[in-house]
């Protein structure tokens, strides 16, 4: 394999892990949704969303990487909120 193929193979491995983690997160989101509905809680929790963004984006020192991660996380939160509405 050449270097490009090696890097792509590593990316493929990471994509597999991401898919597994995403599936696990979705299952937990469904549990959260059920509890929120049972307890009459709103789906949207802006304070919690802000905490998530702050907590995890702090690991990035490069501003572009941090912005990209925050964009990714916002989209993930949006997907999860949509699933809770179903």
PDB file as gemmi writes it, atoms N, CA and C in Angstrom:
CRYST1    1.000    1.000    1.000  90.00  90.00  90.00 P 1                      
ATOM      1  N   UNK A   1       0.833  -1.192   0.000  1.00  0.00           N  
ATOM      2  CA  UNK A   1       0.000   0.000   0.000  1.00  0.00           C  
ATOM      3  C   UNK A   1       0.874   1.251   0.000  1.00  0.00           C  
ATOM      4  N   UNK A   2       0.374   2.274  -0.637  1.00  0.00           N  
ATOM      5  CA  UNK A   2       1.098   3.541  -0.579  1.00  0.00           C  
ATOM      6  C   UNK A   2       0.560   4.373   0.590  1.00  0.00           C  
ATOM      7  N   UNK A   3       1.200   5.473   0.822  1.00  0.00           N  
ATOM      8  CA  UNK A   3       0.848   6.305   1.973  1.00  0.00           C  
ATOM      9  C   UNK A   3      -0.613   6.769   1.934  1.00  0.00           C  
ATOM     10  N   UNK A   4      -1.097   7.181   0.759  1.00  0.00           N  
ATOM     11  CA  UNK A   4      -2.479   7.625   0.626  1.00  0.00           C  
ATOM     12  C   UNK A   4      -3.443   6.498   0.987  1.00  0.00           C  
ATOM     13  N   UNK A   5      -3.167   5.313   0.504  1.00  0.00           N  
ATOM     14  CA  UNK A   5      -4.022   4.162   0.822  1.00  0.00           C  
ATOM     15  C   UNK A   5      -3.988   3.846   2.311  1.00  0.00           C  
ATOM     16  N   UNK A   6      -2.829   3.974   2.936  1.00  0.00           N  
ATOM     17  CA  UNK A   6      -2.714   3.745   4.379  1.00  0.00           C  
ATOM     18  C   UNK A   6      -3.585   4.728   5.155  1.00  0.00           C  
ATOM     19  N   UNK A   7      -3.514   5.978   4.770  1.00  0.00           N  
ATOM     20  CA  UNK A   7      -4.305   7.008   5.453  1.00  0.00           C  
ATOM     21  C   UNK A   7      -5.794   6.749   5.244  1.00  0.00           C  
ATOM     22  N   UNK A   8      -6.162   6.409   4.015  1.00  0.00           N  
ATOM     23  CA  UNK A   8      -7.570   6.126   3.734  1.00  0.00           C  
ATOM     24  C   UNK A   8      -8.066   4.907   4.510  1.00  0.00           C  
ATOM     25  N   UNK A   9      -7.213   3.921   4.677  1.00  0.00           N  
ATOM     26  CA  UNK A   9      -7.590   2.740   5.460  1.00  0.00           C  
ATOM     27  C   UNK A   9      -7.860   3.128   6.908  1.00  0.00           C  
ATOM     28  N   UNK A  10      -7.038   4.016   7.455  1.00  0.00           N  
ATOM     29  CA  UNK A  10      -7.254   4.493   8.825  1.00  0.00           C  
ATOM     30  C   UNK A  10      -8.551   5.291   8.926  1.00  0.00           C  
ATOM     31  N   UNK A  11      -8.812   6.102   7.915  1.00  0.00           N  
ATOM     32  CA  UNK A  11     -10.064   6.871   7.896  1.00  0.00           C  
ATOM     33  C   UNK A  11     -11.252   5.915   7.854  1.00  0.00           C  
ATOM     34  N   UNK A  12     -11.164   4.867   7.039  1.00  0.00           N  
ATOM     35  CA  UNK A  12     -12.241   3.878   6.966  1.00  0.00           C  
ATOM     36  C   UNK A  12     -12.489   3.226   8.328  1.00  0.00           C  
ATOM     37  N   UNK A  13     -11.416   2.921   9.051  1.00  0.00           N  
ATOM     38  CA  UNK A  13     -11.549   2.345  10.396  1.00  0.00           C  
ATOM     39  C   UNK A  13     -12.249   3.327  11.334  1.00  0.00           C  
ATOM     40  N   UNK A  14     -11.856   4.573  11.264  1.00  0.00           N  
ATOM     41  CA  UNK A  14     -12.488   5.596  12.098  1.00  0.00           C  
ATOM     42  C   UNK A  14     -13.954   5.775  11.737  1.00  0.00           C  
ATOM     43  N   UNK A  15     -14.263   5.751  10.438  1.00  0.00           N  
ATOM     44  CA  UNK A  15     -15.657   5.881  10.011  1.00  0.00           C  
ATOM     45  C   UNK A  15     -16.504   4.734  10.564  1.00  0.00           C  
ATOM     46  N   UNK A  16     -15.946   3.553  10.612  1.00  0.00           N  
ATOM     47  CA  UNK A  16     -16.666   2.406  11.194  1.00  0.00           C  
ATOM     48  C   UNK A  16     -16.929   2.650  12.682  1.00  0.00           C  
ATOM     49  N   UNK A  17     -15.930   3.135  13.385  1.00  0.00           N  
ATOM     50  CA  UNK A  17     -16.102   3.434  14.812  1.00  0.00           C  
ATOM     51  C   UNK A  17     -17.121   4.546  15.016  1.00  0.00           C  
ATOM     52  N   UNK A  18     -17.072   5.561  14.169  1.00  0.00           N  
ATOM     53  CA  UNK A  18     -18.022   6.663  14.274  1.00  0.00           C  
ATOM     54  C   UNK A  18     -19.442   6.148  14.066  1.00  0.00           C  
ATOM     55  N   UNK A  19     -19.629   5.273  13.084  1.00  0.00           N  
ATOM     56  CA  UNK A  19     -20.960   4.715  12.824  1.00  0.00           C  
ATOM     57  C   UNK A  19     -21.465   3.923  14.032  1.00  0.00           C  
ATOM     58  N   UNK A  20     -20.584   3.154  14.650  1.00  0.00           N  
ATOM     59  CA  UNK A  20     -20.969   2.391  15.844  1.00  0.00           C  
ATOM     60  C   UNK A  20     -21.337   3.327  16.990  1.00  0.00           C  
ATOM     61  N   UNK A  21     -20.537   4.348  17.201  1.00  0.00           N  
ATOM     62  CA  UNK A  21     -20.814   5.309  18.270  1.00  0.00           C  
ATOM     63  C   UNK A  21     -22.080   6.111  17.994  1.00  0.00           C  
ATOM     64  N   UNK A  22     -22.305   6.438  16.732  1.00  0.00           N  
ATOM     65  CA  UNK A  22     -23.515   7.162  16.362  1.00  0.00           C  
ATOM     66  C   UNK A  22     -24.747   6.315  16.680  1.00  0.00           C  
ATOM     67  N   UNK A  23     -24.701   5.047  16.325  1.00  0.00           N  
ATOM     68  CA  UNK A  23     -25.826   4.147  16.613  1.00  0.00           C  
ATOM     69  C   UNK A  23     -26.065   4.056  18.119  1.00  0.00           C  
ATOM     70  N   UNK A  24     -25.006   3.975  18.877  1.00  0.00           N  
ATOM     71  CA  UNK A  24     -25.129   3.922  20.345  1.00  0.00           C  
ATOM     72  C   UNK A  24     -25.729   5.224  20.875  1.00  0.00           C  
ATOM     73  N   UNK A  25     -25.287   6.348  20.340  1.00  0.00           N  
ATOM     74  CA  UNK A  25     -25.806   7.651  20.772  1.00  0.00           C  
ATOM     75  C   UNK A  25     -27.289   7.766  20.442  1.00  0.00           C  
ATOM     76  N   UNK A  26     -27.681   7.317  19.265  1.00  0.00           N  
ATOM     77  CA  UNK A  26     -29.082   7.379  18.860  1.00  0.00           C  
ATOM     78  C   UNK A  26     -29.950   6.565  19.812  1.00  0.00           C  
ATOM     79  N   UNK A  27     -29.475   5.394  20.203  1.00  0.00           N  
ATOM     80  CA  UNK A  27     -30.241   4.584  21.157  1.00  0.00           C  
ATOM     81  C   UNK A  27     -30.411   5.307  22.491  1.00  0.00           C  
ATOM     82  N   UNK A  28     -29.373   5.991  22.936  1.00  0.00           N  
ATOM     83  CA  UNK A  28     -29.464   6.749  24.182  1.00  0.00           C  
ATOM     84  C   UNK A  28     -30.401   7.949  24.021  1.00  0.00           C  
ATOM     85  N   UNK A  29     -30.363   8.575  22.866  1.00  0.00           N  
ATOM     86  CA  UNK A  29     -31.258   9.705  22.589  1.00  0.00           C  
ATOM     87  C   UNK A  29     -32.714   9.245  22.662  1.00  0.00           C  
ATOM     88  N   UNK A  30     -32.978   8.067  22.158  1.00  0.00           N  
ATOM     89  CA  UNK A  30     -34.344   7.522  22.234  1.00  0.00           C  
ATOM     90  C   UNK A  30     -34.764   7.322  23.683  1.00  0.00           C  
ATOM     91  N   UNK A  31     -33.834   6.877  24.531  1.00  0.00           N  
ATOM     92  CA  UNK A  31     -34.123   6.735  25.957  1.00  0.00           C  
ATOM     93  C   UNK A  31     -34.409   8.097  26.598  1.00  0.00           C  
ATOM     94  N   UNK A  32     -33.596   9.083  26.246  1.00  0.00           N  
ATOM     95  CA  UNK A  32     -33.793  10.442  26.754  1.00  0.00           C  
ATOM     96  C   UNK A  32     -35.148  10.973  26.311  1.00  0.00           C  
ATOM     97  N   UNK A  33     -35.479  10.747  25.051  1.00  0.00           N  
ATOM     98  CA  UNK A  33     -36.750  11.219  24.516  1.00  0.00           C  
ATOM     99  C   UNK A  33     -37.922  10.628  25.290  1.00  0.00           C  
ATOM    100  N   UNK A  34     -37.856   9.347  25.543  1.00  0.00           N  
ATOM    101  CA  UNK A  34     -38.926   8.675  26.287  1.00  0.00           C  
ATOM    102  C   UNK A  34     -39.082   9.302  27.679  1.00  0.00           C  
ATOM    103  N   UNK A  35     -37.971   9.509  28.368  1.00  0.00           N  
ATOM    104  CA  UNK A  35     -38.025  10.103  29.707  1.00  0.00           C  
ATOM    105  C   UNK A  35     -38.549  11.536  29.662  1.00  0.00           C  
ATOM    106  N   UNK A  36     -38.109  12.309  28.677  1.00  0.00           N  
ATOM    107  CA  UNK A  36     -38.589  13.687  28.561  1.00  0.00           C  
ATOM    108  C   UNK A  36     -40.097  13.724  28.327  1.00  0.00           C  
ATOM    109  N   UNK A  37     -40.575  12.836  27.472  1.00  0.00           N  
ATOM    110  CA  UNK A  37     -42.015  12.796  27.198  1.00  0.00           C  
ATOM    111  C   UNK A  37     -42.789  12.375  28.450  1.00  0.00           C  
ATOM    112  N   UNK A  38     -42.275  11.394  29.165  1.00  0.00           N  
ATOM    113  CA  UNK A  38     -42.939  10.924  30.388  1.00  0.00           C  
ATOM    114  C   UNK A  38     -42.989  12.010  31.457  1.00  0.00           C  
ATOM    115  N   UNK A  39     -41.921  12.816  31.514  1.00  0.00           N  
ATOM    116  CA  UNK A  39     -41.820  13.836  32.555  1.00  0.00           C  
ATOM    117  C   UNK A  39     -42.307  15.207  32.088  1.00  0.00           C  
ATOM    118  N   UNK A  40     -42.770  15.277  30.857  1.00  0.00           N  
ATOM    119  CA  UNK A  40     -43.266  16.543  30.336  1.00  0.00           C  
ATOM    120  C   UNK A  40     -42.187  17.588  30.138  1.00  0.00           C  
ATOM    121  N   UNK A  41     -40.973  17.157  29.881  1.00  0.00           N  
ATOM    122  CA  UNK A  41     -39.860  18.086  29.686  1.00  0.00           C  
ATOM    123  C   UNK A  41     -39.737  18.463  28.215  1.00  0.00           C  
ATOM    124  N   UNK A  42     -39.259  19.667  27.954  1.00  0.00           N  
ATOM    125  CA  UNK A  42     -39.083  20.071  26.558  1.00  0.00           C  
ATOM    126  C   UNK A  42     -37.928  19.306  25.904  1.00  0.00           C  
ATOM    127  N   UNK A  43     -38.020  19.145  24.618  1.00  0.00           N  
ATOM    128  CA  UNK A  43     -36.952  18.466  23.881  1.00  0.00           C  
ATOM    129  C   UNK A  43     -35.701  19.333  23.860  1.00  0.00           C  
ATOM    130  N   UNK A  44     -35.880  20.611  23.615  1.00  0.00           N  
ATOM    131  CA  UNK A  44     -34.737  21.514  23.496  1.00  0.00           C  
ATOM    132  C   UNK A  44     -34.274  21.973  24.873  1.00  0.00           C  
ATOM    133  N   UNK A  45     -32.960  21.871  25.094  1.00  0.00           N  
ATOM    134  CA  UNK A  45     -32.337  22.317  26.338  1.00  0.00           C  
ATOM    135  C   UNK A  45     -31.088  23.103  25.941  1.00  0.00           C  
ATOM    136  N   UNK A  46     -31.272  24.390  25.703  1.00  0.00           N  
ATOM    137  CA  UNK A  46     -30.184  25.221  25.191  1.00  0.00           C  
ATOM    138  C   UNK A  46     -28.996  25.284  26.141  1.00  0.00           C  
ATOM    139  N   UNK A  47     -29.253  25.254  27.435  1.00  0.00           N  
ATOM    140  CA  UNK A  47     -28.161  25.275  28.407  1.00  0.00           C  
ATOM    141  C   UNK A  47     -27.296  24.021  28.258  1.00  0.00           C  
ATOM    142  N   UNK A  48     -27.937  22.871  28.144  1.00  0.00           N  
ATOM    143  CA  UNK A  48     -27.215  21.606  27.963  1.00  0.00           C  
ATOM    144  C   UNK A  48     -26.430  21.619  26.650  1.00  0.00           C  
ATOM    145  N   UNK A  49     -27.032  22.128  25.595  1.00  0.00           N  
ATOM    146  CA  UNK A  49     -26.352  22.194  24.301  1.00  0.00           C  
ATOM    147  C   UNK A  49     -25.093  23.052  24.399  1.00  0.00           C  
ATOM    148  N   UNK A  50     -25.192  24.188  25.052  1.00  0.00           N  
ATOM    149  CA  UNK A  50     -24.039  25.080  25.208  1.00  0.00           C  
ATOM    150  C   UNK A  50     -22.938  24.407  26.016  1.00  0.00           C  
ATOM    151  N   UNK A  51     -23.328  23.672  27.057  1.00  0.00           N  
ATOM    152  CA  UNK A  51     -22.346  22.949  27.869  1.00  0.00           C  
ATOM    153  C   UNK A  51     -21.607  21.913  27.038  1.00  0.00           C  
ATOM    154  N   UNK A  52     -22.334  21.192  26.205  1.00  0.00           N  
ATOM    155  CA  UNK A  52     -21.721  20.172  25.352  1.00  0.00           C  
ATOM    156  C   UNK A  52     -20.710  20.802  24.406  1.00  0.00           C  
ATOM    157  N   UNK A  53     -21.129  21.880  23.748  1.00  0.00           N  
ATOM    158  CA  UNK A  53     -20.232  22.555  22.808  1.00  0.00           C  
ATOM    159  C   UNK A  53     -18.970  23.067  23.493  1.00  0.00           C  
ATOM    160  N   UNK A  54     -19.133  23.689  24.630  1.00  0.00           N  
ATOM    161  CA  UNK A  54     -17.983  24.245  25.341  1.00  0.00           C  
ATOM    162  C   UNK A  54     -17.048  23.145  25.834  1.00  0.00           C  
ATOM    163  N   UNK A  55     -17.620  22.137  26.443  1.00  0.00           N  
ATOM    164  CA  UNK A  55     -16.822  21.066  27.049  1.00  0.00           C  
ATOM    165  C   UNK A  55     -15.937  20.360  26.032  1.00  0.00           C  
ATOM    166  N   UNK A  56     -16.500  20.009  24.901  1.00  0.00           N  
ATOM    167  CA  UNK A  56     -15.753  19.190  23.957  1.00  0.00           C  
ATOM    168  C   UNK A  56     -14.941  19.995  22.952  1.00  0.00           C  
ATOM    169  N   UNK A  57     -15.327  21.212  22.674  1.00  0.00           N  
ATOM    170  CA  UNK A  57     -14.581  21.994  21.692  1.00  0.00           C  
ATOM    171  C   UNK A  57     -13.292  22.560  22.279  1.00  0.00           C  
ATOM    172  N   UNK A  58     -13.178  22.560  23.592  1.00  0.00           N  
ATOM    173  CA  UNK A  58     -11.971  23.095  24.237  1.00  0.00           C  
ATOM    174  C   UNK A  58     -10.722  22.272  23.925  1.00  0.00           C  
ATOM    175  N   UNK A  59     -10.896  21.049  23.463  1.00  0.00           N  
ATOM    176  CA  UNK A  59      -9.740  20.200  23.172  1.00  0.00           C  
ATOM    177  C   UNK A  59      -9.008  20.628  21.898  1.00  0.00           C  
ATOM    178  N   UNK A  60      -9.631  21.523  21.107  1.00  0.00           N  
ATOM    179  CA  UNK A  60      -9.036  21.943  19.841  1.00  0.00           C  
ATOM    180  C   UNK A  60      -8.348  23.291  20.001  1.00  0.00           C  
ATOM    181  N   UNK A  61      -7.055  23.324  19.691  1.00  0.00           N  
ATOM    182  CA  UNK A  61      -6.325  24.589  19.804  1.00  0.00           C  
ATOM    183  C   UNK A  61      -6.380  25.389  18.506  1.00  0.00           C  
ATOM    184  N   UNK A  62      -6.490  24.715  17.389  1.00  0.00           N  
ATOM    185  CA  UNK A  62      -6.590  25.402  16.102  1.00  0.00           C  
ATOM    186  C   UNK A  62      -8.012  25.929  15.929  1.00  0.00           C  
ATOM    187  N   UNK A  63      -8.168  27.235  15.714  1.00  0.00           N  
ATOM    188  CA  UNK A  63      -9.511  27.815  15.588  1.00  0.00           C  
ATOM    189  C   UNK A  63     -10.365  27.187  14.475  1.00  0.00           C  
ATOM    190  N   UNK A  64      -9.732  26.823  13.358  1.00  0.00           N  
ATOM    191  CA  UNK A  64     -10.481  26.196  12.268  1.00  0.00           C  
ATOM    192  C   UNK A  64     -10.988  24.812  12.678  1.00  0.00           C  
ATOM    193  N   UNK A  65     -10.142  24.065  13.377  1.00  0.00           N  
ATOM    194  CA  UNK A  65     -10.550  22.741  13.846  1.00  0.00           C  
ATOM    195  C   UNK A  65     -11.679  22.864  14.866  1.00  0.00           C  
ATOM    196  N   UNK A  66     -11.546  23.840  15.753  1.00  0.00           N  
ATOM    197  CA  UNK A  66     -12.573  24.067  16.764  1.00  0.00           C  
ATOM    198  C   UNK A  66     -13.905  24.443  16.108  1.00  0.00           C  
ATOM    199  N   UNK A  67     -13.860  25.325  15.135  1.00  0.00           N  
ATOM    200  CA  UNK A  67     -15.083  25.741  14.436  1.00  0.00           C  
ATOM    201  C   UNK A  67     -15.712  24.559  13.695  1.00  0.00           C  
ATOM    202  N   UNK A  68     -14.877  23.739  13.079  1.00  0.00           N  
ATOM    203  CA  UNK A  68     -15.389  22.567  12.360  1.00  0.00           C  
ATOM    204  C   UNK A  68     -16.042  21.586  13.325  1.00  0.00           C  
ATOM    205  N   UNK A  69     -15.409  21.378  14.477  1.00  0.00           N  
ATOM    206  CA  UNK A  69     -15.988  20.468  15.461  1.00  0.00           C  
ATOM    207  C   UNK A  69     -17.314  21.013  15.986  1.00  0.00           C  
ATOM    208  N   UNK A  70     -17.358  22.303  16.267  1.00  0.00           N  
ATOM    209  CA  UNK A  70     -18.595  22.901  16.770  1.00  0.00           C  
ATOM    210  C   UNK A  70     -19.715  22.774  15.735  1.00  0.00           C  
ATOM    211  N   UNK A  71     -19.383  22.943  14.469  1.00  0.00           N  
ATOM    212  CA  UNK A  71     -20.372  22.762  13.400  1.00  0.00           C  
ATOM    213  C   UNK A  71     -20.875  21.323  13.370  1.00  0.00           C  
ATOM    214  N   UNK A  72     -19.946  20.383  13.477  1.00  0.00           N  
ATOM    215  CA  UNK A  72     -20.296  18.963  13.519  1.00  0.00           C  
ATOM    216  C   UNK A  72     -21.206  18.669  14.713  1.00  0.00           C  
ATOM    217  N   UNK A  73     -20.837  19.188  15.873  1.00  0.00           N  
ATOM    218  CA  UNK A  73     -21.599  18.919  17.094  1.00  0.00           C  
ATOM    219  C   UNK A  73     -22.990  19.546  17.023  1.00  0.00           C  
ATOM    220  N   UNK A  74     -23.093  20.751  16.484  1.00  0.00           N  
ATOM    221  CA  UNK A  74     -24.401  21.389  16.331  1.00  0.00           C  
ATOM    222  C   UNK A  74     -25.310  20.557  15.423  1.00  0.00           C  
ATOM    223  N   UNK A  75     -24.744  20.036  14.354  1.00  0.00           N  
ATOM    224  CA  UNK A  75     -25.528  19.202  13.441  1.00  0.00           C  
ATOM    225  C   UNK A  75     -25.962  17.914  14.136  1.00  0.00           C  
ATOM    226  N   UNK A  76     -25.080  17.330  14.899  1.00  0.00           N  
ATOM    227  CA  UNK A  76     -25.414  16.116  15.645  1.00  0.00           C  
ATOM    228  C   UNK A  76     -26.536  16.392  16.645  1.00  0.00           C  
ATOM    229  N   UNK A  77     -26.447  17.495  17.345  1.00  0.00           N  
ATOM    230  CA  UNK A  77     -27.499  17.870  18.300  1.00  0.00           C  
ATOM    231  C   UNK A  77     -28.815  18.083  17.561  1.00  0.00           C  
ATOM    232  N   UNK A  78     -28.761  18.724  16.419  1.00  0.00           N  
ATOM    233  CA  UNK A  78     -29.961  18.967  15.625  1.00  0.00           C  
ATOM    234  C   UNK A  78     -30.605  17.644  15.186  1.00  0.00           C  
ATOM    235  N   UNK A  79     -29.816  16.715  14.733  1.00  0.00           N  
ATOM    236  CA  UNK A  79     -30.321  15.395  14.342  1.00  0.00           C  
ATOM    237  C   UNK A  79     -30.978  14.718  15.521  1.00  0.00           C  
ATOM    238  N   UNK A  80     -30.339  14.774  16.668  1.00  0.00           N  
ATOM    239  CA  UNK A  80     -30.875  14.118  17.865  1.00  0.00           C  
ATOM    240  C   UNK A  80     -32.180  14.755  18.321  1.00  0.00           C  
ATOM    241  N   UNK A  81     -32.273  16.088  18.230  1.00  0.00           N  
ATOM    242  CA  UNK A  81     -33.525  16.756  18.590  1.00  0.00           C  
ATOM    243  C   UNK A  81     -34.641  16.351  17.632  1.00  0.00           C  
ATOM    244  N   UNK A  82     -34.318  16.251  16.358  1.00  0.00           N  
ATOM    245  CA  UNK A  82     -35.320  15.823  15.381  1.00  0.00           C  
ATOM    246  C   UNK A  82     -35.814  14.407  15.699  1.00  0.00           C  
ATOM    247  N   UNK A  83     -34.903  13.536  16.076  1.00  0.00           N  
ATOM    248  CA  UNK A  83     -35.307  12.167  16.414  1.00  0.00           C  
ATOM    249  C   UNK A  83     -36.188  12.117  17.657  1.00  0.00           C  
ATOM    250  N   UNK A  84     -35.975  13.043  18.574  1.00  0.00           N  
ATOM    251  CA  UNK A  84     -36.790  13.075  19.784  1.00  0.00           C  
ATOM    252  C   UNK A  84     -38.219  13.539  19.481  1.00  0.00           C  
ATOM    253  N   UNK A  85     -38.390  14.247  18.396  1.00  0.00           N  
ATOM    254  CA  UNK A  85     -39.706  14.762  18.026  1.00  0.00           C  
ATOM    255  C   UNK A  85     -40.574  13.688  17.357  1.00  0.00           C  
ATOM    256  N   UNK A  86     -39.946  12.645  16.876  1.00  0.00           N  
ATOM    257  CA  UNK A  86     -40.688  11.609  16.141  1.00  0.00           C  
ATOM    258  C   UNK A  86     -41.513  10.729  17.057  1.00  0.00           C  
TER     259      UNK A  86                                                      
END                                                                             
